[in-house]
Amino acid sequence: MVHIDKRPRIDSTEETLDKTIPPNVESPTGVINALPAMATTKPTTTTKDNITEVNNYINGSFVPPIKSSYLPVINPSTSKEVGSVALSSKDDVSAAVSAASAAFPAWSNLTMKSRVAILLKFHYLIREHATELAKLIVIENGKNMTEALADVAKGNETVEYACSLPQIAQGKTLQVSREVTCMDRRDALGVVASIVPFNFPLMVPMWTVPIALACGNTVVLKPSEKVPLTMMRVAELFKEAGLPDGVFNMVQGTKEVVEALIDHPTV
């Protein structure tokens, strides 16, 4: 016996978004919905013949790879080329790590509350641009719109968790004996590398990036070369949220970039 699903298909992006991301999601601080409306940014991508060129994001700017080599980005559901992504080298990785290292002292010296204030704005921007981000996921990853919106929503949940870190990651001072006091303190590590797969273009990077940033680290992200478009837009939203240049960097590429990041002594 063959079962035929006669349920109506949801084709409206707006309707799907409403079902996936409630309009009054509460944040741990209770101020997300009180944020003022922000100016909408336009993507600063380079396009040619409907092909988006994805470059590295280093020290607050998109820069081409030193060797000027690119790899096609293919939509797996249509087999059509939708972009070209930079094939970076060890030198590109070194530039990104240097930018992250230079930004670390000032960023880590901020209070966690100050760092999280920027992430609150970022959380707001992700929600405001959820449909746009989901469309990029559909284009490069081949998901349907409902799955793509869920990808965005689940990723933004982790951003919201990072915004609660001032409450849940506090240090402790314990008087363990007469005139003996122990202090439990959390210090930032430095430059953190995040190397992520292709299956959830926004959700998986958000498992590491916002938490590392909230804790005072700077980040060099290596997205999958199969799905670089979504995180390119996310980098622009970080900039709009007020994240200082060099705190978040992104290097595109394949095996050479991964190995260079893992082996880099500063990471």
C-alpha positions in Angstrom: 0.0 0.0 0.0 1.4 3.4 -1.0 0.7 6.4 1.2 0.4 9.7 -0.5 1.0 12.8 1.6 -1.8 15.3 0.7 -0.8 17.9 3.1 -0.4 21.4 1.5 3.2 22.4 0.9 4.3 25.7 2.4 5.8 27.8 -0.3 5.6 31.2 1.4 9.0 32.1 2.9 7.3 34.6 5.2 4.8 32.0 6.5 7.6 29.5 7.1 9.6 32.1 8.9 6.7 32.9 11.1 6.4 29.2 12.1 10.1 28.7 12.6 11.1 31.8 14.4 8.5 33.3 16.7 8.4 37.1 16.6 8.8 37.5 20.4 11.6 35.2 21.2 12.8 36.1 24.7 16.5 36.6 25.3 18.4 35.7 28.5 18.7 39.4 29.3 15.2 40.3 28.2 16.3 43.1 25.9 16.5 41.6 22.5 13.0 42.8 21.5 13.8 46.3 22.9 16.6 46.9 20.5 16.0 49.8 18.1 15.6 49.2 14.4 18.9 49.1 12.6 19.8 50.1 9.1 19.7 47.2 6.7 23.0 46.4 5.2 23.5 45.4 1.6 25.8 42.5 0.8 29.3 43.7 -0.3 29.8 40.6 -2.5 31.3 40.6 -6.0 29.0 39.0 -8.6 29.6 38.2 -12.2 27.0 36.4 -14.4 25.1 35.5 -11.2 28.2 33.9 -9.8 29.2 35.2 -6.3 32.9 35.5 -5.6 33.7 34.5 -2.0 36.9 35.9 -0.7 38.7 35.8 2.7 37.5 38.1 5.5 40.6 39.5 7.3 40.8 42.4 9.7 37.3 43.6 8.8 37.6 43.5 5.0 37.1 41.0 2.2 40.4 40.3 0.5 41.2 38.0 -2.4 43.6 35.1 -1.9 47.3 35.8 -2.4 47.5 33.2 -5.3 44.2 34.4 -6.9 42.9 30.9 -7.2 39.2 30.0 -6.9 37.0 26.8 -6.8 33.5 26.6 -8.1 30.6 26.4 -5.6 27.9 24.0 -6.9 24.3 23.8 -5.8 23.9 20.0 -5.1 20.2 20.1 -5.9 20.6 21.6 -9.4 24.2 20.9 -10.2 24.5 24.6 -11.2 27.5 26.8 -10.3 26.4 29.5 -7.9 29.7 30.9 -6.7 33.4 30.7 -6.7 35.4 30.4 -3.4 38.9 31.5 -2.7 41.6 28.7 -2.6 43.8 30.2 0.1 47.3 29.3 1.1 49.5 29.2 4.3 50.2 32.9 3.7 46.5 33.8 3.8 46.2 31.9 7.0 49.1 33.7 8.5 47.5 37.0 7.6 44.3 36.1 9.3 46.0 34.8 12.4 48.1 37.9 12.6 45.0 40.1 12.5 43.2 38.0 15.1 46.3 38.1 17.3 46.6 41.9 17.0 43.0 42.3 18.0 43.1 40.0 21.0 44.5 42.3 23.7 41.9 45.0 23.3 39.0 42.5 22.8 40.0 40.3 25.8 40.4 43.4 28.0 36.7 44.3 27.5 34.3 43.1 30.1 32.3 40.1 29.1 29.2 42.3 29.4 30.6 44.7 26.8 31.5 41.8 24.4 28.0 40.3 24.8 26.4 43.7 24.1 27.7 43.3 20.5 26.5 39.7 20.3 23.0 40.9 21.3 23.0 43.2 18.3 24.3 40.3 16.2 21.5 38.1 17.5 19.0 40.7 16.5 20.5 41.1 13.0 20.5 37.3 12.4 16.8 37.2 13.2 16.1 40.3 11.0 17.9 38.7 8.1 16.8 35.1 8.6 15.0 34.8 5.3 17.9 36.2 3.4 20.3 33.8 5.1 18.0 30.9 4.6 17.9 31.6 0.9 21.7 31.5 0.7 21.6 28.1 2.5 19.1 26.8 -0.1 21.3 28.1 -3.0 24.6 26.6 -1.8 23.5 23.6 0.3 20.4 22.4 -1.5 18.1 22.3 1.5 14.4 23.3 1.2 13.4 26.6 2.7 11.8 25.1 5.8 15.0 23.3 6.7 17.1 26.3 5.9 15.1 28.5 8.2 15.5 26.0 10.9 19.3 26.0 10.3 19.3 29.8 10.9 17.0 29.6 14.0 19.0 26.8 15.7 22.2 28.7 15.0 20.8 31.8 16.5 19.8 29.9 19.6 23.5 29.3 20.4 24.1 33.1 19.9 21.5 33.6 22.5 23.2 31.2 24.8 26.5 33.1 24.3 24.6 36.2 25.4 23.9 34.6 28.8 27.5 33.8 29.6 27.9 36.8 32.0 25.5 35.0 34.2 26.6 31.4 33.8 30.4 31.7 33.3 31.2 33.8 36.4 34.3 33.1 38.4 34.2 32.1 42.1 36.0 33.1 45.3 36.0 30.5 48.0 37.3 30.8 51.6 38.4 27.2 52.0 40.1 27.6 55.3 41.2 30.3 57.8 43.2 32.9 55.9 43.1 30.7 52.8 41.1 31.9 49.8 40.8 30.2 46.4 39.8 32.0 43.3 38.3 30.4 40.2 38.9 32.7 37.2 38.1 32.3 33.5 40.7 33.8 31.1 40.6 34.1 27.4 43.0 31.8 25.5 43.8 33.9 22.5 43.3 33.1 18.8 40.8 30.2 18.3 40.4 28.3 15.0 37.0 26.9 14.0 36.9 24.4 11.1 33.4 23.4 10.2 31.6 21.0 7.8 29.1 21.7 5.0 25.9 20.1 6.3 24.6 23.1 8.4 26.1 26.3 6.9 25.1 28.6 9.7 24.2 26.4 12.7 27.5 24.6 13.1 29.7 27.7 12.9 27.5 29.2 15.6 28.3 26.3 17.9 31.8 27.7 18.4 32.1 31.3 17.1 29.8 33.3 19.4 30.9 31.4 22.6 34.6 31.9 21.8 34.0 35.6 21.2 31.9 36.1 24.3 34.7 34.6 26.4 37.2 37.1 25.0 38.9 35.1 22.3 39.4 36.1 18.7 38.4 33.7 15.9 39.7 32.4 12.6 36.9 30.4 10.9 37.4 28.0 8.0 34.0 27.3 6.5 33.4 24.4 4.2 34.5 25.3 0.6 31.1 23.7 -0.4 29.0 26.3 1.5 30.9 29.6 1.9 28.1 32.0 0.9 26.1 32.0 4.1 29.0 32.8 6.4 30.2 35.5 4.1 26.9 37.3 4.8 27.3 36.5 8.5 30.7 38.3 8.5 29.0 41.4 7.2 26.4 41.2 10.0 29.2 40.9 12.6 30.6 44.1 11.2 27.2 45.8 11.3 26.7 44.7 14.9 29.9 46.6 15.9 32.4 43.7 16.2 35.9 45.3 16.0 38.1 44.5 13.0 40.3 41.5 13.5 38.2 39.9 16.2 36.4 37.6 13.6 38.3 36.4 10.5 37.5 33.9 7.9 39.8 32.0 5.5 38.4 30.0 2.6 40.0 27.0 1.1 40.6 23.3 1.4 43.1 20.9 3.0 46.0 23.4 2.9 44.1 25.9 5.0 43.0 23.4 7.5 46.5 22.0 8.1 48.0 25.6 8.3 45.4 26.5 10.9 46.0 23.4 13.0 49.8 23.7 12.8 50.0 27.5 13.4 51.8 28.1 16.7 49.7 31.1 17.6 46.4 29.2 17.4 
